Amino acid sequence: MGLERRVFLGLTLAGAGSWGLDQWLVGPPEEAASRLPAKVRISRFDATGRLTGTVELPTIRKTDAQWKASLPVDQYMVTRRGDTELAFAGEYWNFHGDGLYLCVCCGTALFDSKLKFNSGTGWPSFTQPIATANVLESPDHSFGTNRTEVSCRLCGGHLGHLFDDGPPPEHNRFCMNSVALRFVPRENNLT
């Protein structure tokens, strides 16, 4: 949902004397964090994109104030509050570098550029994550829609949504927000 609609809904809710807009849209951040398991298993990758192993780590839990202090506003609004950046406005929608896309909140490897494709939607799109262990898929029924939300498994940061209109054979389109990702160039393995 774009910022304009959120502002409209916020004014509507404020006028009705209801909760704050953020709580109505996604619930308090601390509530979302409390749903994360204490520990998760994620896959680790080196700078060439090669799997180096699987590790069990405690989930990253911060208060809303800590997330606000550690992230720029746009990254905070998308990753911690479930907002969506405007189409064709993000840094990576038309970016073609070779490398890995990491979570901006915790640095977990999420996507490989080799799995990126031009979906024509204005958001970076991938056929699959670098490892299914590193992302969390959950139902999202907000605003009368049936979608699948995609989050970082280690920190719970909202990344985007999964749709079934991607290329064959799986037809997956992991439609991500650029501000939720940090690109790191692939290092060539010369040995």
C-alpha positions in Angstrom: 0.0 0.0 0.0 1.4 3.4 -0.9 2.1 6.2 1.5 -0.8 8.2 0.1 -3.4 5.5 1.0 -1.8 5.1 4.4 -2.1 8.8 5.1 -5.7 8.7 4.0 -6.4 5.7 6.2 -4.5 7.4 9.1 -6.6 10.5 8.8 -9.8 8.4 8.7 -8.7 6.4 11.8 -7.5 9.5 13.7 -10.8 11.2 13.0 -12.7 8.2 14.3 -10.6 8.3 17.5 -9.3 4.8 16.9 -5.9 3.2 17.2 -2.9 4.7 15.5 -2.5 3.8 11.8 0.5 1.6 12.3 -1.2 -0.6 14.9 -4.3 -0.9 12.6 -2.3 -2.0 9.6 0.2 -4.5 11.0 -0.1 -4.5 14.8 2.4 -3.2 17.3 6.0 -4.1 16.2 6.7 -5.8 19.5 3.7 -8.1 18.9 5.1 -9.2 15.6 8.5 -9.8 17.1 6.9 -12.0 19.8 5.7 -14.4 17.1 9.2 -15.2 16.0 10.7 -18.4 17.4 13.6 -18.1 19.8 16.0 -19.7 17.3 16.1 -20.4 13.6 18.2 -22.3 11.2 19.5 -20.3 8.2 21.8 -21.1 5.3 25.1 -19.1 5.1 26.8 -18.2 1.8 30.3 -16.8 1.0 30.9 -13.8 -1.2 30.9 -16.0 -4.4 27.3 -17.2 -3.6 28.5 -20.7 -2.5 26.6 -22.3 0.3 29.0 -22.7 3.3 26.6 -24.4 5.8 23.6 -24.1 7.9 23.6 -22.5 11.4 21.2 -22.2 14.2 21.0 -18.6 15.5 18.8 -16.7 18.0 16.3 -14.5 16.2 17.1 -10.8 16.2 14.7 -9.0 18.4 14.7 -5.2 18.9 12.2 -2.8 20.3 10.4 -0.5 17.9 12.5 2.4 19.2 15.7 0.4 18.5 14.6 -0.4 14.9 13.7 3.3 14.3 17.1 4.4 15.6 19.0 1.9 13.4 17.2 2.3 10.1 16.4 5.2 7.7 12.7 6.1 7.6 12.0 4.3 4.3 13.7 1.1 5.4 12.0 1.2 8.8 8.5 1.7 7.2 8.9 -1.2 4.8 10.8 -3.7 6.9 9.3 -3.1 10.3 5.8 -1.7 9.4 5.0 -3.6 6.2 4.9 -0.6 3.8 5.6 -0.9 0.1 7.8 1.4 -1.9 6.5 2.9 -5.1 6.8 0.9 -8.3 9.8 1.9 -10.6 11.2 4.0 -7.7 13.5 1.5 -5.9 17.2 1.2 -6.4 17.1 -2.4 -7.6 14.1 -2.7 -9.9 16.2 -2.2 -13.0 19.6 -3.1 -11.6 21.6 -5.9 -13.3 24.7 -6.3 -11.1 26.0 -9.8 -10.4 25.9 -10.6 -6.7 23.8 -11.3 -3.6 20.9 -9.4 -2.0 21.0 -9.3 1.8 18.5 -8.2 4.4 19.1 -4.5 5.3 18.2 -5.2 8.9 20.5 -8.2 9.7 22.6 -9.1 6.7 21.1 -12.5 6.0 21.6 -13.6 2.4 18.2 -13.7 0.7 18.5 -13.7 -3.1 21.0 -14.3 -5.8 21.1 -12.0 -8.9 21.2 -15.2 -11.0 17.6 -15.8 -10.0 16.4 -12.2 -10.7 14.2 -11.5 -13.7 12.4 -8.5 -15.3 8.8 -8.9 -14.2 7.7 -5.5 -15.6 6.2 -4.6 -12.3 8.7 -2.0 -11.1 10.0 -4.0 -8.2 13.0 -6.4 -8.1 11.7 -9.9 -8.8 13.2 -13.3 -8.2 12.2 -16.8 -9.1 13.2 -18.1 -5.7 15.2 -17.2 -2.6 18.9 -18.1 -2.4 17.7 -20.6 0.3 14.2 -21.3 1.5 15.5 -21.6 5.0 16.4 -17.8 5.0 12.9 -16.5 4.2 9.5 -16.9 5.9 6.3 -17.1 3.9 3.1 -16.3 5.6 -0.5 -15.6 4.6 -1.4 -11.9 4.2 -5.1 -11.2 4.1 -4.8 -7.4 4.5 -7.1 -5.1 2.6 -9.3 -7.9 1.3 -6.5 -9.6 -0.6 -5.0 -13.1 -0.4 -1.3 -12.8 -0.8 1.8 -14.5 0.6 4.1 -12.2 2.6 7.8 -12.8 2.5 10.0 -11.9 5.5 13.5 -12.5 6.6 13.5 -15.5 8.8 16.3 -14.2 11.1 14.9 -10.8 12.0 11.3 -10.9 10.8 11.8 -7.9 8.4 9.1 -7.5 5.8 10.6 -7.9 2.3 7.6 -8.1 -0.1 5.2 -10.7 -1.4 5.2 -13.9 -3.4 3.0 -14.2 -6.4 2.3 -17.1 -8.8 2.7 -15.2 -12.1 6.5 -15.6 -12.6 8.3 -17.5 -15.3 7.9 -21.3 -15.8 8.4 -23.9 -14.5 7.5 -22.8 -10.9 5.8 -19.5 -11.9 7.1 -17.8 -8.7 7.6 -14.1 -8.5 9.2 -13.0 -5.3 8.4 -9.3 -5.6 10.6 -7.5 -3.2 11.1 -3.9 -2.0 14.5 -2.5 -2.9 14.8 -0.7 0.4 14.5 -4.0 2.2 17.6 -5.3 0.4 21.3 -4.5 0.3 23.3 -5.6 -2.8 26.8 -7.0 -2.5 28.8 -7.7 -5.6 29.9 -11.3 -6.2 33.5 -12.0 -5.6 35.1 -14.1 -8.3 36.5 -17.3 -7.1 39.9 -17.5 -8.8 41.1 -20.6 -7.0 
